[in-house]
């Protein structure tokens, strides 16, 4: 079985499973930037992202070698789901909080930041940021996850739906309820966001 850089994902996977290791290199090269970037956007740590990227491809390789890959023509969404699941496993193991940033890279807490005119204002801003992070942590896991993937990962709702194995309407609903819950909690706690 022959392949080249223009081969489809399915052809490359077939070649790899048949023993042509070079086919995997083409597949990795094709998607490495997209996968690494999505992992990095979730973990915001270069070295951890590199480790999780390697773990992602190790799991992909193992799955293909065992003959358990069956998503013909949908390699990238499947690989993204593998990467996402490994990131979520890491967060569950370490209980690390998901940082939330805007698509432009700014921390969502910057929305809360006012002009740093003096020390007192700086302290108030830090308290507001801490309060909002605590509120986000109170959201149900699926709502926190959608917020992280949408805001932090800059993923479309279709991509979020594919990665989390739900419908687009479910992903949209989770985001809607997350925002409603955050607004409600902010009002209940009478937080003054600066």
N, C-alpha and C positions, 0 to 999 in steps of 0.2 A: 504494500500500500504506500503510495507516494503522497507527499504533502509539500506545500510551500507556504510562504507568508500570506498568500491570498486564500488559503484553504479555510473552510468554515470551521467554527468551533467544534461541531460534531465530527468533522473529518479529523481534526487535530486530536480530539479525545480518542477516537477509534485508533489512530496511529499510535498514540501513547500507550493505550491498553494493549496494543499488539506488540509493544516492546520498543518502539522508537522514542527514546527519551528526548530527542531534539524537538519533537512535536510539543512537548510540555513547555519547553523554553519559548517557543513562538507564542503559545497561549499566555504564559506569564508576562512576556513582553507586551502583549496586546492589552492586558488589563491591569498591569502593576500600578500605574499611576492612579487610576480610578479607585482601586481597592485600597491602596495605601492611604490615599487622601481621605477616604471615608472612615477608615480606622483612626487616623490621626485626628480627624474632626471630632470623633467621639471621646478619645482619651487625652488629647492635647499634651502628649508626651512623646517626643521623637523616639526614644529608645523603647518605650513600651509599645508604641505603634509598630516599630520594626519587628519586635518579638511577636506581636499578635498577627502581623502580616505573614511572617514565616509559619506560625502555627496554622493560619488559614490555609496556606498552600500545602502544608503537611497533611492537614485533614482532607483537603481536596484530592491530593495524590492517593492517600489511603482509601478514600471512598471509591475513586475510579479503579484502583488496582483490585479492590475487593469485588468489583462489578456492581456496586450499589448506586452508581450515577445513572439516573434515568430521565433527566430533564433535557431531552434533545432540543437543541436550538435555543436553550435558555440558560446558557452557562453563566453569563454575567449576573443575572438576578439571583441565581443559586449561589454563586460565589459570594455575592454581597450578603446574602442571608447567612452563610457560614461565618463570614467576618463579623457581622452584627451579633450573631449568637455568641461567638467567642468573646467579644467585647462585653456583652451583658453578663456572661459567666464570670469574667474578670471582676466586674463591678459588684456582682453578688458575693463573690469570694472575699473581696477586700472591703466590701461595704463602702467603697469610695463613692463620693457624691458626683453625679454627672454635672460637669460645668455646663452652663448654658450661654452660648454666644450668638450674636446676630450673624447673618450671612456675610457681612463685611468684616467679620473677625472681632468686632468689639464685644466685650462681655456684656450680657444683658443687664448686669448691675450698673453699667455705665449710664443706662437710661435713668437710673435713680440719682446719678451724680449731679450735683449742682456745681457752681463755681466754688472752688476751694479757697474761700476768702480767709478763713481762719481755722484754728484748731478745733473749735467747737463744732463748726459746720462739718469738718472732716469726720469727727466722731459720730455726728448724727447720720451722715451718709453711710458710714460703716455699719451702724446699727440697722439702718433701712435695708442695706444689702443682705445682711445676715438674716433679717426677718423674712425677706422675700425668698431666700434660699431655703429657709426652714419651711415656708409655706409650700414651695415646690416639692420638697421632700414629703410633705403630707399627702400629696396627690396619690391616687392609686397608681401602681407601677405602669400600667399600660398608658395612662395619661402622661406621666413623666417621660416615658419612652418616646411618645409621639412628639412632645415638646422638644426633646433633645434631638431627634432625627430631623425635625422640620427646621428648627431655629439653628441648632448647632451643626447639624449635618448638611443643611441646605438641600434637603431631598424634597422631591415633589411628593404629593400625597399618593400618587400611583406607586412611586418607588417605596414609600413607607408601607403601603398596603402589601406590596410584594414581599418586602423584607420581613414584615411581622406576620405574614400569612393571614391577612384579613382583607375584607373588601375596602374599596376606596371610601365608601360611605361610613364604614366603621372607623377608619383612620380619621376622617373629617369629624365624625362625631366625638371621638376621643379628644381631639384638639379643642373642639367647641366646649366640651364639658370641662376640660382642664382650664381653659380661660375663664369660664363661668365660675368654677370653683375658686380660682385664684382671686377673681374680683370679689366674690362673696367673703372669702377669708380676710382679704385686705379691709373690706368694709367692717366686718365683725371685729377685727382687731384694731380698727380705726388707725391704720398705719398712715402716716404722712410720708409719702414717698418724695424724696428730694433729689 
